[in-house]
């Protein structure tokens, strides 16, 4: 299995601060995102990814986010197998020190 590209919470925070164009997808459950999301992230629950895969563009890179980075890693493996460019935010929201929106 091809290893998954990762990004740390610090690296992501810097990219956001620099105003980089990013495609962030939060795969947590509704009650988890209610506690706050990274600004600009799109919410697609992990279990909804297969049904909503056509919303993703194979020419773009997506950064996946969850609570601890385990679910997002699973999503990354699944999508990478389908030919998508993905990156997993390691440490998840537990490690996120940046801004959050509700």
Biopython code that builds the backbone (N, CA, C, O; Angstrom):
import numpy as np
from Bio.PDB.StructureBuilder import StructureBuilder

atoms = [
    (1, "UNK", "N", (0.840, -1.199, 0.000)),
    (1, "UNK", "CA", (0.000, 0.000, 0.000)),
    (1, "UNK", "C", (0.879, 1.255, 0.000)),
    (1, "UNK", "O", (1.826, 1.368, 0.778)),
    (2, "UNK", "N", (0.554, 2.157, -0.859)),
    (2, "UNK", "CA", (1.285, 3.421, -0.982)),
    (2, "UNK", "C", (1.112, 4.250, 0.301)),
    (2, "UNK", "O", (-0.020, 4.440, 0.747)),
    (3, "UNK", "N", (2.215, 4.753, 0.911)),
    (3, "UNK", "CA", (2.036, 5.566, 2.127)),
    (3, "UNK", "C", (1.248, 6.847, 1.833)),
    (3, "UNK", "O", (1.248, 7.359, 0.713)),
    (4, "UNK", "N", (0.588, 7.340, 2.866)),
    (4, "UNK", "CA", (-0.232, 8.549, 2.740)),
    (4, "UNK", "C", (0.639, 9.777, 3.027)),
    (4, "UNK", "O", (1.421, 9.780, 3.978)),
    (5, "UNK", "N", (0.502, 10.807, 2.210)),
    (5, "UNK", "CA", (1.168, 12.076, 2.505)),
    (5, "UNK", "C", (0.503, 12.688, 3.730)),
    (5, "UNK", "O", (-0.710, 12.587, 3.917)),
    (6, "UNK", "N", (1.320, 13.322, 4.556)),
    (6, "UNK", "CA", (0.776, 13.936, 5.766)),
    (6, "UNK", "C", (1.114, 15.422, 5.805)),
    (6, "UNK", "O", (1.976, 15.913, 5.075)),
    (7, "UNK", "N", (0.407, 16.107, 6.677)),
    (7, "UNK", "CA", (0.717, 17.498, 6.984)),
    (7, "UNK", "C", (0.513, 17.651, 8.485)),
    (7, "UNK", "O", (-0.444, 17.108, 9.037)),
    (8, "UNK", "N", (1.394, 18.380, 9.146)),
    (8, "UNK", "CA", (1.220, 18.594, 10.587)),
    (8, "UNK", "C", (0.259, 19.759, 10.801)),
    (8, "UNK", "O", (0.006, 20.556, 9.897)),
    (9, "UNK", "N", (-0.267, 19.836, 12.021)),
    (9, "UNK", "CA", (-1.177, 20.945, 12.340)),
    (9, "UNK", "C", (-0.434, 22.281, 12.203)),
    (9, "UNK", "O", (-1.015, 23.271, 11.758)),
    (10, "UNK", "N", (0.851, 22.308, 12.586)),
    (10, "UNK", "CA", (1.645, 23.546, 12.486)),
    (10, "UNK", "C", (1.824, 23.957, 11.025)),
    (10, "UNK", "O", (1.679, 25.130, 10.681)),
    (11, "UNK", "N", (2.142, 22.980, 10.165)),
    (11, "UNK", "CA", (2.323, 23.275, 8.733)),
    (11, "UNK", "C", (1.025, 23.816, 8.131)),
    (11, "UNK", "O", (1.040, 24.761, 7.344)),
    (12, "UNK", "N", (-0.092, 23.206, 8.510)),
    (12, "UNK", "CA", (-1.375, 23.643, 7.976)),
    (12, "UNK", "C", (-1.703, 25.053, 8.456)),
    (12, "UNK", "O", (-2.190, 25.881, 7.686)),
    (13, "UNK", "N", (-1.436, 25.317, 9.722)),
    (13, "UNK", "CA", (-1.708, 26.643, 10.269)),
    (13, "UNK", "C", (-0.922, 27.715, 9.497)),
    (13, "UNK", "O", (-1.459, 28.779, 9.188)),
    (14, "UNK", "N", (0.352, 27.428, 9.186)),
    (14, "UNK", "CA", (1.180, 28.371, 8.418)),
    (14, "UNK", "C", (0.608, 28.608, 7.023)),
    (14, "UNK", "O", (0.565, 29.743, 6.550)),
    (15, "UNK", "N", (0.166, 27.524, 6.361)),
    (15, "UNK", "CA", (-0.416, 27.651, 5.018)),
    (15, "UNK", "C", (-1.669, 28.535, 5.056)),
    (15, "UNK", "O", (-1.879, 29.369, 4.175)),
    (16, "UNK", "N", (-2.487, 28.340, 6.079)),
    (16, "UNK", "CA", (-3.705, 29.157, 6.218)),
    (16, "UNK", "C", (-3.319, 30.617, 6.451)),
    (16, "UNK", "O", (-3.876, 31.520, 5.827)),
    (17, "UNK", "N", (-2.358, 30.844, 7.359)),
    (17, "UNK", "CA", (-1.900, 32.209, 7.641)),
    (17, "UNK", "C", (-1.339, 32.883, 6.392)),
    (17, "UNK", "O", (-1.493, 34.091, 6.215)),
    (18, "UNK", "N", (-0.683, 32.098, 5.521)),
    (18, "UNK", "CA", (-0.111, 32.638, 4.281)),
    (18, "UNK", "C", (-1.156, 32.832, 3.190)),
    (18, "UNK", "O", (-0.844, 33.297, 2.093)),
    (19, "UNK", "N", (-2.407, 32.469, 3.505)),
    (19, "UNK", "CA", (-3.486, 32.668, 2.549)),
    (19, "UNK", "C", (-3.471, 31.690, 1.387)),
    (19, "UNK", "O", (-4.017, 31.976, 0.322)),
    (20, "UNK", "N", (-2.836, 30.516, 1.592)),
    (20, "UNK", "CA", (-2.799, 29.527, 0.513)),
    (20, "UNK", "C", (-4.198, 28.976, 0.234)),
    (20, "UNK", "O", (-5.031, 28.849, 1.131)),
    (21, "UNK", "N", (-4.424, 28.653, -1.036)),
    (21, "UNK", "CA", (-5.694, 28.051, -1.464)),
    (21, "UNK", "C", (-5.664, 26.569, -1.080)),
    (21, "UNK", "O", (-4.884, 25.798, -1.639)),
    (22, "UNK", "N", (-6.508, 26.174, -0.132)),
    (22, "UNK", "CA", (-6.482, 24.801, 0.376)),
    (22, "UNK", "C", (-7.860, 24.168, 0.285)),
    (22, "UNK", "O", (-8.880, 24.853, 0.356)),
    (23, "UNK", "N", (-7.875, 22.870, 0.129)),
    (23, "UNK", "CA", (-9.133, 22.116, 0.129)),
    (23, "UNK", "C", (-9.136, 21.239, 1.376)),
    (23, "UNK", "O", (-8.561, 20.151, 1.391)),
    (24, "UNK", "N", (-9.794, 21.734, 2.418)),
    (24, "UNK", "CA", (-9.829, 21.031, 3.693)),
    (24, "UNK", "C", (-11.163, 20.321, 3.829)),
    (24, "UNK", "O", (-12.216, 20.905, 3.576)),
    (25, "UNK", "N", (-11.112, 19.054, 4.231)),
    (25, "UNK", "CA", (-12.345, 18.304, 4.450)),
    (25, "UNK", "C", (-12.290, 17.653, 5.826)),
    (25, "UNK", "O", (-11.393, 16.869, 6.138)),
    (26, "UNK", "N", (-13.282, 18.008, 6.635)),
    (26, "UNK", "CA", (-13.408, 17.478, 7.994)),
    (26, "UNK", "C", (-14.364, 16.290, 7.942)),
    (26, "UNK", "O", (-15.519, 16.442, 7.543)),
    (27, "UNK", "N", (-13.894, 15.113, 8.340)),
    (27, "UNK", "CA", (-14.696, 13.895, 8.209)),
    (27, "UNK", "C", (-15.321, 13.450, 9.535)),
    (27, "UNK", "O", (-15.789, 12.318, 9.653)),
    (28, "UNK", "N", (-15.328, 14.342, 10.529)),
    (28, "UNK", "CA", (-15.906, 13.976, 11.825)),
    (28, "UNK", "C", (-17.438, 13.954, 11.766)),
    (28, "UNK", "O", (-18.051, 14.358, 10.778)),
    (29, "UNK", "N", (-18.021, 13.475, 12.842)),
    (29, "UNK", "CA", (-19.485, 13.430, 12.951)),
    (29, "UNK", "C", (-20.034, 14.825, 13.277)),
    (29, "UNK", "O", (-19.293, 15.710, 13.703)),
    (30, "UNK", "N", (-21.329, 15.002, 13.073)),
    (30, "UNK", "CA", (-21.975, 16.303, 13.268)),
    (30, "UNK", "C", (-21.720, 16.893, 14.654)),
    (30, "UNK", "O", (-21.405, 18.076, 14.780)),
    (31, "UNK", "N", (-21.858, 16.058, 15.702)),
    (31, "UNK", "CA", (-21.695, 16.580, 17.063)),
    (31, "UNK", "C", (-20.249, 16.996, 17.326)),
    (31, "UNK", "O", (-19.999, 17.855, 18.171)),
    (32, "UNK", "N", (-19.293, 16.393, 16.610)),
    (32, "UNK", "CA", (-17.889, 16.771, 16.783)),
    (32, "UNK", "C", (-17.598, 18.109, 16.104)),
    (32, "UNK", "O", (-16.918, 18.959, 16.679)),
    (33, "UNK", "N", (-18.109, 18.304, 14.879)),
    (33, "UNK", "CA", (-17.841, 19.575, 14.196)),
    (33, "UNK", "C", (-18.565, 20.718, 14.882)),
    (33, "UNK", "O", (-18.168, 21.874, 14.738)),
    (34, "UNK", "N", (-19.624, 20.415, 15.628)),
    (34, "UNK", "CA", (-20.326, 21.457, 16.389)),
    (34, "UNK", "C", (-19.411, 22.084, 17.434)),
    (34, "UNK", "O", (-19.657, 23.202, 17.886)),
    (35, "UNK", "N", (-18.349, 21.364, 17.822)),
    (35, "UNK", "CA", (-17.374, 21.880, 18.797)),
    (35, "UNK", "C", (-16.333, 22.773, 18.135)),
    (35, "UNK", "O", (-15.452, 23.306, 18.810)),
    (36, "UNK", "N", (-16.429, 22.938, 16.822)),
    (36, "UNK", "CA", (-15.519, 23.838, 16.119)),
    (36, "UNK", "C", (-14.774, 23.154, 14.996)),
    (36, "UNK", "O", (-14.367, 21.997, 15.103)),
    (37, "UNK", "N", (-14.602, 23.907, 13.899)),
    (37, "UNK", "CA", (-13.882, 23.414, 12.727)),
    (37, "UNK", "C", (-12.806, 24.411, 12.336)),
    (37, "UNK", "O", (-12.850, 25.576, 12.732)),
    (38, "UNK", "N", (-11.840, 23.944, 11.557)),
    (38, "UNK", "CA", (-10.831, 24.845, 11.004)),
    (38, "UNK", "C", (-11.529, 25.733, 9.971)),
    (38, "UNK", "O", (-12.287, 25.233, 9.141)),
    (39, "UNK", "N", (-11.280, 27.057, 10.016)),
    (39, "UNK", "CA", (-11.943, 27.953, 9.052)),
    (39, "UNK", "C", (-11.705, 27.504, 7.611)),
    (39, "UNK", "O", (-10.578, 27.192, 7.226)),
    (40, "UNK", "N", (-12.767, 27.475, 6.828)),
    (40, "UNK", "CA", (-12.656, 27.106, 5.420)),
    (40, "UNK", "C", (-12.823, 25.622, 5.143)),
    (40, "UNK", "O", (-12.911, 25.215, 3.985)),
    (41, "UNK", "N", (-12.867, 24.806, 6.191)),
    (41, "UNK", "CA", (-13.021, 23.359, 5.980)),
    (41, "UNK", "C", (-14.456, 23.042, 5.568)),
    (41, "UNK", "O", (-15.409, 23.703, 5.982)),
    (42, "UNK", "N", (-14.571, 22.017, 4.744)),
    (42, "UNK", "CA", (-15.883, 21.519, 4.321)),
    (42, "UNK", "C", (-16.159, 20.268, 5.146)),
    (42, "UNK", "O", (-15.258, 19.462, 5.380)),
    (43, "UNK", "N", (-17.395, 20.107, 5.584)),
    (43, "UNK", "CA", (-17.732, 18.942, 6.400)),
    (43, "UNK", "C", (-18.376, 17.856, 5.545)),
    (43, "UNK", "O", (-19.462, 18.044, 4.997)),
    (44, "UNK", "N", (-17.695, 16.721, 5.438)),
    (44, "UNK", "CA", (-18.284, 15.524, 4.822)),
    (44, "UNK", "C", (-17.976, 14.372, 5.778)),
    (44, "UNK", "O", (-16.820, 13.971, 5.910)),
    (45, "UNK", "N", (-18.991, 13.844, 6.438)),
    (45, "UNK", "CA", (-18.766, 12.743, 7.377)),
    (45, "UNK", "C", (-18.085, 11.572, 6.676)),
    (45, "UNK", "O", (-18.338, 11.296, 5.503)),
    (46, "UNK", "N", (-17.214, 10.889, 7.422)),
    (46, "UNK", "CA", (-16.450, 9.775, 6.851)),
    (46, "UNK", "C", (-17.353, 8.797, 6.097)),
    (46, "UNK", "O", (-17.033, 8.389, 4.981)),
    (47, "UNK", "N", (-18.472, 8.426, 6.700)),
    (47, "UNK", "CA", (-19.345, 7.419, 6.077)),
    (47, "UNK", "C", (-20.047, 7.938, 4.831)),
    (47, "UNK", "O", (-20.593, 7.152, 4.058)),
    (48, "UNK", "N", (-20.039, 9.263, 4.624)),
    (48, "UNK", "CA", (-20.690, 9.849, 3.445)),
    (48, "UNK", "C", (-19.724, 9.996, 2.263)),
    (48, "UNK", "O", (-20.149, 10.279, 1.143)),
    (49, "UNK", "N", (-18.435, 9.805, 2.512)),
    (49, "UNK", "CA", (-17.429, 10.015, 1.452)),
    (49, "UNK", "C", (-17.731, 9.182, 0.194)),
    (49, "UNK", "O", (-17.746, 9.743, -0.902)),
    (50, "UNK", "N", (-17.971, 7.863, 0.312)),
    (50, "UNK", "CA", (-18.212, 7.105, -0.930)),
    (50, "UNK", "C", (-19.379, 7.650, -1.752)),
    (50, "UNK", "O", (-19.306, 7.685, -2.980)),
    (51, "UNK", "N", (-20.451, 8.073, -1.090)),
    (51, "UNK", "CA", (-21.623, 8.589, -1.803)),
    (51, "UNK", "C", (-21.380, 9.973, -2.397)),
    (51, "UNK", "O", (-22.047, 10.368, -3.353)),
    (52, "UNK", "N", (-20.419, 10.713, -1.828)),
    (52, "UNK", "CA", (-20.187, 12.095, -2.264)),
    (52, "UNK", "C", (-18.856, 12.267, -2.994)),
    (52, "UNK", "O", (-18.388, 13.389, -3.186)),
    (53, "UNK", "N", (-18.251, 11.151, -3.398)),
    (53, "UNK", "CA", (-16.925, 11.177, -4.018)),
    (53, "UNK", "C", (-16.900, 12.039, -5.282)),
    (53, "UNK", "O", (-15.861, 12.596, -5.637)),
    (54, "UNK", "N", (-18.041, 12.144, -5.954)),
    (54, "UNK", "CA", (-18.085, 12.942, -7.187)),
    (54, "UNK", "C", (-17.994, 14.443, -6.928)),
    (54, "UNK", "O", (-17.875, 15.222, -7.874)),
    (55, "UNK", "N", (-18.049, 14.863, -5.662)),
    (55, "UNK", "CA", (-17.854, 16.284, -5.319)),
    (55, "UNK", "C", (-16.361, 16.633, -5.314)),
    (55, "UNK", "O", (-15.992, 17.806, -5.264)),
    (56, "UNK", "N", (-15.516, 15.613, -5.367)),
    (56, "UNK", "CA", (-14.069, 15.832, -5.313)),
    (56, "UNK", "C", (-13.480, 15.818, -6.715)),
    (56, "UNK", "O", (-13.955, 15.111, -7.604)),
    (57, "UNK", "N", (-12.434, 16.616, -6.890)),
    (57, "UNK", "CA", (-11.786, 16.789, -8.183)),
    (57, "UNK", "C", (-10.411, 16.124, -8.129)),
    (57, "UNK", "O", (-9.596, 16.456, -7.267)),
    (58, "UNK", "N", (-10.149, 15.193, -9.038)),
    (58, "UNK", "CA", (-8.865, 14.470, -9.013)),
    (58, "UNK", "C", (-7.665, 15.372, -9.304)),
    (58, "UNK", "O", (-6.525, 14.981, -9.055)),
    (59, "UNK", "N", (-7.911, 16.577, -9.831)),
    (59, "UNK", "CA", (-6.807, 17.504, -10.111)),
    (59, "UNK", "C", (-6.407, 18.331, -8.890)),
    (59, "UNK", "O", (-5.390, 19.024, -8.919)),
    (60, "UNK", "N", (-7.196, 18.264, -7.824)),
    (60, "UNK", "CA", (-6.904, 19.055, -6.626)),
    (60, "UNK", "C", (-6.394, 18.152, -5.517)),
    (60, "UNK", "O", (-6.675, 16.954, -5.484)),
    (61, "UNK", "N", (-5.630, 18.762, -4.600)),
    (61, "UNK", "CA", (-5.199, 18.012, -3.424)),
    (61, "UNK", "C", (-6.133, 18.350, -2.272)),
    (61, "UNK", "O", (-6.497, 19.509, -2.072)),
    (62, "UNK", "N", (-6.511, 17.338, -1.524)),
    (62, "UNK", "CA", (-7.392, 17.518, -0.378)),
    (62, "UNK", "C", (-6.667, 17.152, 0.907)),
    (62, "UNK", "O", (-5.921, 16.174, 0.967)),
    (63, "UNK", "N", (-6.905, 17.959, 1.929)),
    (63, "UNK", "CA", (-6.348, 17.690, 3.251)),
    (63, "UNK", "C", (-7.510, 17.230, 4.127)),
    (63, "UNK", "O", (-8.511, 17.931, 4.272)),
    (64, "UNK", "N", (-7.359, 16.040, 4.706)),
    (64, "UNK", "CA", (-8.433, 15.459, 5.509)),
    (64, "UNK", "C", (-8.138, 15.578, 6.998)),
    (64, "UNK", "O", (-7.005, 15.420, 7.452)),
    (65, "UNK", "N", (-9.210, 15.864, 7.739)),
    (65, "UNK", "CA", (-9.125, 16.199, 9.157)),
    (65, "UNK", "C", (-10.146, 15.381, 9.930)),
    (65, "UNK", "O", (-11.282, 15.213, 9.487)),
    (66, "UNK", "N", (-9.734, 14.870, 11.096)),
    (66, "UNK", "CA", (-10.705, 14.292, 12.035)),
    (66, "UNK", "C", (-10.215, 14.611, 13.449)),
    (66, "UNK", "O", (-9.399, 15.515, 13.634)),
    (67, "UNK", "N", (-10.702, 13.883, 14.431)),
    (67, "UNK", "CA", (-10.360, 14.206, 15.817)),
    (67, "UNK", "C", (-8.900, 13.881, 16.122)),
    (67, "UNK", "O", (-8.168, 14.711, 16.662)),
    (68, "UNK", "N", (-8.481, 12.648, 15.765)),
    (68, "UNK", "CA", (-7.121, 12.218, 16.140)),
    (68, "UNK", "C", (-6.247, 11.871, 14.938)),
    (68, "UNK", "O", (-5.051, 11.620, 15.095)),
    (69, "UNK", "N", (-6.828, 11.854, 13.747)),
    (69, "UNK", "CA", (-6.192, 11.554, 12.454)),
    (69, "UNK", "C", (-6.317, 10.093, 12.025)),
    (69, "UNK", "O", (-5.754, 9.712, 10.999)),
    (70, "UNK", "N", (-7.035, 9.272, 12.776)),
    (70, "UNK", "CA", (-7.201, 7.873, 12.388)),
    (70, "UNK", "C", (-8.278, 7.710, 11.304)),
    (70, "UNK", "O", (-8.051, 7.034, 10.301)),
    (71, "UNK", "N", (-9.428, 8.320, 11.505)),
    (71, "UNK", "CA", (-10.484, 8.231, 10.487)),
    (71, "UNK", "C", (-10.056, 8.914, 9.194)),
    (71, "UNK", "O", (-10.282, 8.396, 8.100)),
    (72, "UNK", "N", (-9.433, 10.086, 9.334)),
    (72, "UNK", "CA", (-8.994, 10.795, 8.131)),
    (72, "UNK", "C", (-7.941, 9.986, 7.378)),
    (72, "UNK", "O", (-7.880, 10.036, 6.150)),
    (73, "UNK", "N", (-7.119, 9.246, 8.105)),
    (73, "UNK", "CA", (-6.131, 8.385, 7.446)),
    (73, "UNK", "C", (-6.844, 7.299, 6.630)),
    (73, "UNK", "O", (-6.445, 7.006, 5.502)),
    (74, "UNK", "N", (-7.896, 6.705, 7.201)),
    (74, "UNK", "CA", (-8.659, 5.681, 6.476)),
    (74, "UNK", "C", (-9.279, 6.264, 5.212)),
    (74, "UNK", "O", (-9.265, 5.628, 4.158)),
    (75, "UNK", "N", (-9.824, 7.477, 5.318)),
    (75, "UNK", "CA", (-10.416, 8.153, 4.159)),
    (75, "UNK", "C", (-9.334, 8.388, 3.105)),
    (75, "UNK", "O", (-9.576, 8.204, 1.912)),
    (76, "UNK", "N", (-8.144, 8.794, 3.545)),
    (76, "UNK", "CA", (-7.039, 9.043, 2.616)),
    (76, "UNK", "C", (-6.656, 7.775, 1.857)),
    (76, "UNK", "O", (-6.459, 7.817, 0.643)),
    (77, "UNK", "N", (-6.550, 6.651, 2.559)),
    (77, "UNK", "CA", (-6.227, 5.392, 1.872)),
    (77, "UNK", "C", (-7.289, 5.062, 0.837)),
    (77, "UNK", "O", (-6.976, 4.684, -0.292)),
    (78, "UNK", "N", (-8.547, 5.207, 1.233)),
    (78, "UNK", "CA", (-9.659, 4.900, 0.326)),
    (78, "UNK", "C", (-9.595, 5.770, -0.929)),
    (78, "UNK", "O", (-9.687, 5.262, -2.047)),
    (79, "UNK", "N", (-9.436, 7.087, -0.740)),
    (79, "UNK", "CA", (-9.445, 8.004, -1.881)),
    (79, "UNK", "C", (-8.181, 7.894, -2.725)),
    (79, "UNK", "O", (-8.235, 8.024, -3.948)),
    (80, "UNK", "N", (-7.045, 7.654, -2.075)),
    (80, "UNK", "CA", (-5.796, 7.497, -2.822)),
    (80, "UNK", "C", (-5.914, 6.291, -3.762)),
    (80, "UNK", "O", (-5.427, 6.322, -4.893)),
    (81, "UNK", "N", (-6.561, 5.238, -3.280)),
    (81, "UNK", "CA", (-6.801, 4.057, -4.129)),
    (81, "UNK", "C", (-7.666, 4.390, -5.342)),
    (81, "UNK", "O", (-7.568, 3.736, -6.380)),
    (82, "UNK", "N", (-8.509, 5.405, -5.207)),
    (82, "UNK", "CA", (-9.391, 5.822, -6.307)),
    (82, "UNK", "C", (-8.722, 6.847, -7.224)),
    (82, "UNK", "O", (-9.324, 7.313, -8.191)),
    (83, "UNK", "N", (-7.451, 7.198, -6.905)),
    (83, "UNK", "CA", (-6.718, 8.118, -7.759)),
    (83, "UNK", "C", (-6.767, 9.582, -7.355)),
    (83, "UNK", "O", (-6.444, 10.460, -8.155)),
    (84, "UNK", "N", (-7.172, 9.853, -6.107)),
    (84, "UNK", "CA", (-7.230, 11.245, -5.623)),
    (84, "UNK", "C", (-5.930, 11.625, -4.925)),
    (84, "UNK", "O", (-5.223, 10.775, -4.382)),
    (85, "UNK", "N", (-5.630, 12.938, -4.952)),
    (85, "UNK", "CA", (-4.448, 13.474, -4.252)),
    (85, "UNK", "C", (-4.900, 13.870, -2.849)),
    (85, "UNK", "O", (-5.745, 14.748, -2.671)),
    (86, "UNK", "N", (-4.322, 13.207, -1.872)),
    (86, "UNK", "CA", (-4.777, 13.414, -0.494)),
    (86, "UNK", "C", (-3.610, 13.620, 0.458)),
    (86, "UNK", "O", (-2.473, 13.237, 0.184)),
    (87, "UNK", "N", (-3.934, 14.235, 1.576)),
    (87, "UNK", "CA", (-2.963, 14.458, 2.645)),
    (87, "UNK", "C", (-3.731, 14.337, 3.960)),
    (87, "UNK", "O", (-4.858, 14.821, 4.070)),
    (88, "UNK", "N", (-3.134, 13.704, 4.937)),
    (88, "UNK", "CA", (-3.777, 13.525, 6.235)),
    (88, "UNK", "C", (-3.167, 14.498, 7.241)),
    (88, "UNK", "O", (-1.946, 14.574, 7.381)),
    (89, "UNK", "N", (-4.034, 15.246, 7.945)),
    (89, "UNK", "CA", (-3.536, 16.131, 9.001)),
    (89, "UNK", "C", (-3.298, 15.282, 10.246)),
    (89, "UNK", "O", (-4.237, 14.875, 10.931)),
    (90, "UNK", "N", (-2.003, 15.022, 10.524)),
    (90, "UNK", "CA", (-1.655, 14.158, 11.658)),
    (90, "UNK", "C", (-1.913, 14.880, 12.976)),
    (90, "UNK", "O", (-1.701, 16.086, 13.098)),
    (91, "UNK", "N", (-2.377, 14.109, 13.956)),
    (91, "UNK", "CA", (-2.691, 14.676, 15.272)),
    (91, "UNK", "C", (-4.133, 15.134, 15.363)),
    (91, "UNK", "O", (-4.689, 15.246, 16.456)),
    (92, "UNK", "N", (-4.737, 15.399, 14.220)),
    (92, "UNK", "CA", (-6.144, 15.781, 14.198)),
    (92, "UNK", "C", (-6.459, 17.030, 14.997)),
    (92, "UNK", "O", (-5.575, 17.804, 15.363)),
    (93, "UNK", "N", (-7.748, 17.203, 15.256)),
    (93, "UNK", "CA", (-8.194, 18.395, 15.992)),
    (93, "UNK", "C", (-7.690, 18.396, 17.432)),
    (93, "UNK", "O", (-7.657, 19.448, 18.070)),
    (94, "UNK", "N", (-7.300, 17.241, 17.949)),
    (94, "UNK", "CA", (-6.735, 17.192, 19.303)),
    (94, "UNK", "C", (-5.454, 18.021, 19.376)),
    (94, "UNK", "O", (-5.152, 18.612, 20.413)),
    (95, "UNK", "N", (-4.697, 18.066, 18.270)),
    (95, "UNK", "CA", (-3.431, 18.806, 18.227)),
    (95, "UNK", "C", (-3.582, 20.210, 17.640)),
    (95, "UNK", "O", (-2.629, 20.989, 17.661)),
    (96, "UNK", "N", (-4.752, 20.539, 17.122)),
    (96, "UNK", "CA", (-4.940, 21.823, 16.435)),
    (96, "UNK", "C", (-4.923, 22.972, 17.429)),
    (96, "UNK", "O", (-5.726, 23.004, 18.362)),
    (97, "UNK", "N", (-3.995, 23.930, 17.227)),
    (97, "UNK", "CA", (-3.878, 25.084, 18.133)),
    (97, "UNK", "C", (-4.404, 26.354, 17.454)),
    (97, "UNK", "O", (-4.508, 27.403, 18.089)),
    (98, "UNK", "N", (-4.731, 26.256, 16.171)),
    (98, "UNK", "CA", (-5.143, 27.438, 15.420)),
    (98, "UNK", "C", (-6.579, 27.836, 15.674)),
    (98, "UNK", "O", (-7.237, 27.329, 16.582)),
    (99, "UNK", "N", (-7.045, 28.745, 14.857)),
    (99, "UNK", "CA", (-8.381, 29.276, 14.958)),
    (99, "UNK", "C", (-9.410, 28.192, 14.656)),
    (99, "UNK", "O", (-9.170, 27.297, 13.846)),
    (100, "UNK", "N", (-10.558, 28.288, 15.320)),
    (100, "UNK", "CA", (-11.678, 27.422, 14.951)),
    (100, "UNK", "C", (-12.929, 28.276, 14.806)),
    (100, "UNK", "O", (-13.055, 29.337, 15.418)),
    (101, "UNK", "N", (-13.842, 27.792, 13.988)),
    (101, "UNK", "CA", (-15.118, 28.489, 13.785)),
    (101, "UNK", "C", (-16.243, 27.526, 14.142)),
    (101, "UNK", "O", (-16.089, 26.307, 14.068)),
    (102, "UNK", "N", (-17.385, 28.108, 14.534)),
    (102, "UNK", "CA", (-18.539, 27.297, 14.935)),
    (102, "UNK", "C", (-19.673, 27.477, 13.963)),
    (102, "UNK", "O", (-20.733, 26.875, 14.132)),
]
sb = StructureBuilder()
sb.init_structure("model")
sb.init_model(0)
sb.init_chain("A")
sb.init_seg("    ")
for serial, (resi, resn, name, xyz) in enumerate(atoms, 1):
    if name == "N":
        sb.init_residue(resn, " ", resi, " ")
    sb.init_atom(name, np.array(xyz, "f"), 0.0, 1.0, " ", f" {name:<3s}", serial, name[0])
structure = sb.get_structure()
